[in-house]
Amino acid sequence: MNHVSLRYFIEVADCGSIRQAAQRLHVAASAVSRQIANLEHDLQAELIERGPGGVTLTAAGVLVAEQGRSMFRGFDRIRSLVDDLKQLRRGRLDIFCVEGLATEFLPRAIAAFHNKYPDVSYQVITAPTDRIAEALLQDECDFGITINLAARPEIKVVACRTEKVHAIVSRLHPLAARDSITLQEASGYPAAMLLGSFGVRQLLDQAFARCGVTPRQLMSSNSVAAIKGLVLEGAAIAFMSPSLIRRELEEGSLLAKAIVTTPQTAYRLELCVHNKRHLSFAARAMLDALAQQLR
């Protein structure tokens, strides 16, 4: 199989357009079409279907794209490992993390790491814990940061810490003067909450159910930023760890109130890797740095 043909095909699969793929590859569209035709001839299978809105992958095309991406990730890993042996400090780190850590925790860690290894680049994908576990198992990332990950034999937890959920309110909220609240009290106010697919939301739903109350959900979202924005406007109360709003706490624009419900609403934050993944030098160093912060 011609690697050039496969590379061109994956670019088309990612773009959904031969023309856009050609622009990204800096070649003529006819060259891209010719390479795809060569690949289809080699495999004796149709890989794409052309339409007025671009191209779509056939079932065979989806399979080839998935396996091809995995193969090229393997090539990239080999190149990174060889660079390590040659004392080169470059490469790319692919990180999956829960959305709340992508605004403060991870940017701080990346900025500090960049000062030591300026030639390392990063791809950060936010996702729920189940999707992060899938990414680890499918070799889509170097490591992931999860919440309350169910134990899996293929995934190793390198470091973890427990964080308590607090009620988050603005300075003008009726609960702003309180030191602590109960979930029963919190249920009396409109709430902005994460979607049900998030581990923290599932934890909260269980805690509310134990207390025999239901939150007044004003908005649900997969975005911590959107939730913080609504709380900053004074329209809702939210439930999250104070570590996710460190900047707002320092500014005084948001306040964190301890929840005194028993048992405590707490969750595990975990730094995870596939236990058979061979990490590059940069990935190992970054993993160690993140582990120290979590511990």
N, C-alpha and C positions, 0 to 999 in steps of 0.2 A: 504494500500500500504506500502511495506517495504521501509523504508528510505535508508537502505543500498543499496538495489537494485537500487533505483533511483539515489543515489550518484554515484555508479559505472557506471550507464548508462550515466550520464552527463559527467563523465570523458572520457568515450569512445567517446561521441559526440564531445568533445573538442579536443581530440587527433586524431580522425579518425582512431584509431587502438586499438584493444583489447590488443595487446602486450604492446604498449606504455602506455596505461592506467594502466595496471597491474604493470608496473615498477613504475609509479608515485604513485600508491596506496600501493606499497610494498606488493603485494599479487600475487598468481599464476594466470596465464592467464585463467586457467580452472575455478577458483573461479569467475572471472569477467564474463565469459561466462555463468556460472550457475546463477548468480544474474540477468543477462539480461534476461535469459530464464524465471526466476521466474516472472520478471516484465511483460514480454510479456504474460505469462499465466494469471497473475492478470488482465491485461487490455484486454485480448483476442484480441491482435493486434500485428502484426509484426512491430518491431521498427527499425531494422537495416537489411541491406543487405551486406553480406560478398562478397568480391572480391579480386583479386590478389594484388591490391594496398591498401587494408585496408577495412574499412567499410564505408558505406554511410547510411544516415538516410532515412527512409521512410517518407511519409507525416505525419503519426502518430508519428514517431520518432521526427521530427522537432517540432511538437506541444508539445510533452512531455518534450523535452529538454528545450524549452522556458519557459514553466510553471514551470518546476522543478528548473531552475536557479532562477526564481523570488521567488519561495517558500524558497529556501535556503538563498537568500539575506534577506528575511524576518526573517528567523531564526537568521542570523548573526546580524541583526539590534536589535532583541530582546536581544541577548547576550550582545551586546554593551550597550544597555540601562540598563540592569541589572548591568553590570560592573560599569556604571556611578553611580547608586544608592549605590553601595558598595565602592564609592570613588576610583575606579580603573581608571587610565588614559591610556587606551589602546584601540585598535580598528583599523579599516582601513577606510580611506577616498577615495572615488571614485570620481574623478574630470574629467570632460570633458572640454576642452578649445580650443580656436582657436590656430592654430599651432604657430603663432608668439610669444605667451606668454609662450611657453614651454621651451624657451631657456634661458631667463633671469628673467622675472617678477615672474613666478611661482616658479622656483628653489630658488630664494631669499626668497620668502614667506615661502616655505616649510622648508628651512634651519633654519630660525628664529623660526618657530613653533616647529621644532624638538628640539631645545634647551630647550623649556619649557615642551614638551610632548614627551620624547624620545621613548616611546613605541608605538606611533601611526605610522602606515605604510600608504603608499599611492599608488594608482593606477591612473596614469594620461593618458588619451586618448586624442589625438589631432584630431580635426574634424572640418568641416565647421559648420557654425551657424545652418543650418537646421538640421544637424545630432545631434547637441548638444540639440536642442529643442526636438527632438525625444527621445533622451536618458533621458531627464528630464521627459517627459510624460510617458515613459515606465519604469520609476523607476530604471534606470540603473546606476544612479550616485547620489551623495549627492547634488552637485551643479555644475553649468556650467558657463563658461565665454564666452560670445558671442559678436558679432559685428552686430550692426543694426538689432537686433532681432525684427521681426514683433510681435506686441502685441498679446498675447494669454491669455485668462482668467485664464488658469490653471497655468501659469508661473508668478512668482513674481520677479520683478527686485529689488534686495536689495540695490544695489549701482551702479552708472554709472559715467562715465566721458567722455568728448569729446576730441578727439585727432585729430590733423591736419595731413594730409598726406604731407610729404615732398619728394622732389627728392633726392635720395641717390646716391652719386658718390664716386669714389676713389680719392685719392689725386692727381693722374696723369690725371684725366679726364679733357677734355677741359672746362667743366663748374666748375671746382674746385675753381676758383678764384671769382666766382660770389656769391653775397649775396642772390639773389633770381632769379627765372626764371619763365617763363610762360609755360603752357602746349604746346603752339605752338613751343616754343624753344626746349622743351624736346622731342617733336616728331621727331626732326631731328637726334636723336641718337638711337642706338640699345637699346632695353629695355628688362629687365627680369621681368616678371609679374606673379602674382598668377593666378591660374586657374579661369575660369569664374564662378565657383560655390561659390567663396569666396566673402563676402560682400564688402570688400575693392576693389576688382577688378571690381565689378558691379558699385560701386561708381565712380571709375576712368573712366570706359567706358562711363558713362553718362557725366562726366566732359569733356572728350575728344570730345564727340559728340557735346556738347554745343559750344565748341570752333571751331568746324568744321574741326578737324584734327584727324588723326589716328596714334597711336603709332607704331613705328617700332619694332615689337615684335621679339626679337632674341630667347627668351626661355620663356616658361610658365611652371610652376611647382606648386605642392601643398606644397612645402618645402621652408620655409623662409630661412633655412640654405643654401640650394642650390642657391637661389637667391642672398643671401649675398656673397656666394663664387664667383659667376660670377662677381659681382660688384667689389669685392676685386681684381680680376684679371684685372680690368680696361676695360672689354669687354662690359659692359652694364651699363645702368642707371636703378635704381629701384624706386619704389614709396611705402613708408611706413612711419609709425610714428617713430620719433627719439627714442621713448622709447624702440623700438625693437632692437636698435643697440647701446644701451648705452655704452657697453664695447668698441665697435669699435670707437665710438665718443671720448671716453676718451683717447684711444690709438692714435687717429688721423689717423687711417687707413681708415676710412670712414667719409664722410662729409654729412651733411643734409642741403639742400637748400630749403628755403621757396618757395612755389608755390603761385604766386600772381594772379592766375586766379580767377575771380569772377563768381558765388559764391565760397567761399572757399571749398576745398576738405577736409571735416572733417567727422568723423564717431563717433558713440557711442560705448563705451566699457562697457558691462553690466555684472554684477554678478547676476546670476539667480538661483532660486530654484523652485521646484514644491510647489505650495501654500498649499498642503495637506501633504507634506513630514514631518515626525516627525524626526528631526535631533538629532543625538547623541550629547553628551557633546563636544566631539572633533570636530565634524562637525560644531556645533554652534560657538565654539571658533575660528576655522579656518575661518569661514564665516565672523565673526566680524573683524578679523585681515585683511582679504582681502578687506573688505568693507572700512576700514580706509585708506588703501593704494589707493584704487580707488577714494575715495573722496578727 
